[in-house]
């Protein structure tokens, strides 16, 4: 049986591809920011033995222009800033990795006065 060769196989081994994909997953915010599509908003992340607390500042963003996606290990925040005459609109993006014991099903998110607050309880050991 002859192994079919492709350009990707010739240039990169599977291990190299996995390493590149891992880099992009871990550095998604950096890559997207460098591409100029998104700006990372100011955020604070803290945790204790009971919960993970995330605070994100989203200036001039209405609740209708805020998208929040949560899965077991990742929170993605994307928001469109209102356009003002003297300033172009911005798109904010932030991806936050969660600890393995985060209980995303019981997470609570609140958005008031340009501040997004997310509280995620941790599973009991």
C-alpha positions in Angstrom: 0.0 0.0 0.0 1.4 3.4 -1.0 0.9 6.2 1.4 -0.7 9.2 -0.3 1.4 12.3 0.2 0.0 15.8 0.4 1.7 19.2 0.5 0.8 19.5 4.2 2.4 16.1 4.9 5.5 17.1 3.0 5.9 20.4 4.9 4.6 19.6 8.4 4.4 16.5 10.4 1.3 15.9 12.5 3.2 16.8 15.7 4.1 20.2 14.2 0.5 20.8 13.2 -0.7 20.0 16.7 1.9 22.3 18.2 0.8 25.2 16.0 -2.9 24.6 16.8 -2.1 24.5 20.5 -0.2 27.8 20.2 -3.2 29.5 18.4 -5.7 28.1 21.0 -3.6 29.4 23.9 -2.8 32.7 22.3 -6.1 33.5 20.5 -6.4 36.9 22.1 -2.9 37.9 21.1 -3.3 36.6 17.5 -6.6 38.3 17.0 -5.4 41.5 18.5 -2.3 41.5 16.3 -4.5 40.9 13.2 -6.2 44.2 14.1 -9.8 42.8 14.2 -10.3 42.9 18.0 -9.2 44.9 21.0 -8.9 43.1 24.3 -11.0 44.8 27.0 -9.6 45.5 30.5 -10.5 42.6 32.8 -9.9 41.3 36.3 -10.0 37.6 37.1 -9.8 36.3 40.6 -10.7 33.1 42.4 -10.9 31.5 45.8 -11.8 28.0 46.9 -15.6 28.6 46.2 -15.8 30.5 42.9 -14.1 32.3 40.0 -15.0 36.0 39.6 -14.5 37.8 36.3 -15.0 41.5 35.8 -14.7 43.1 32.3 -14.9 46.8 31.4 -16.7 47.4 28.1 -17.0 51.2 27.6 -19.9 52.4 25.4 -21.2 48.9 24.8 -25.0 48.4 24.9 -26.4 45.1 26.3 -27.7 44.3 22.8 -24.2 44.4 21.3 -22.8 41.9 23.9 -22.3 38.2 23.1 -21.3 35.8 25.9 -20.5 32.2 25.1 -19.7 29.7 27.8 -18.7 26.1 27.7 -17.1 23.7 30.2 -13.6 25.2 30.0 -13.9 28.5 28.1 -15.7 31.8 28.3 -15.8 34.0 25.2 -16.8 37.7 25.3 -17.4 39.7 22.2 -18.9 43.2 22.2 -19.4 46.0 19.7 -18.7 49.5 20.9 -21.1 52.3 19.9 -19.8 54.5 17.2 -19.3 58.2 18.1 -18.6 60.9 15.6 -15.0 61.5 16.5 -14.2 57.9 17.3 -14.5 54.7 15.2 -16.4 51.8 16.7 -14.3 49.0 18.3 -14.9 45.3 18.6 -13.8 43.9 21.9 -12.9 40.2 22.3 -11.7 38.2 25.2 -11.4 34.4 25.7 -10.9 33.2 29.3 -9.8 29.7 30.2 -11.5 28.3 33.2 -10.2 25.9 35.8 -11.3 22.2 35.5 -13.4 22.4 38.6 -15.5 25.4 37.4 -19.3 24.7 37.4 -20.3 26.6 34.3 -24.0 25.4 34.6 -24.5 27.6 37.7 -22.7 30.7 36.4 -24.3 34.1 36.8 -23.6 37.0 34.5 -24.6 40.6 35.1 -24.0 43.7 32.9 -24.5 47.2 34.4 -23.0 50.5 33.6 -20.4 49.2 31.1 -19.2 46.5 33.5 -19.7 42.8 32.9 -19.5 40.6 36.1 -19.4 36.8 35.9 -19.4 34.6 38.9 -18.8 30.9 38.4 -19.0 28.5 41.4 -16.5 25.7 41.7 -17.4 22.1 42.1 -16.9 20.6 45.5 -14.0 18.1 45.6 
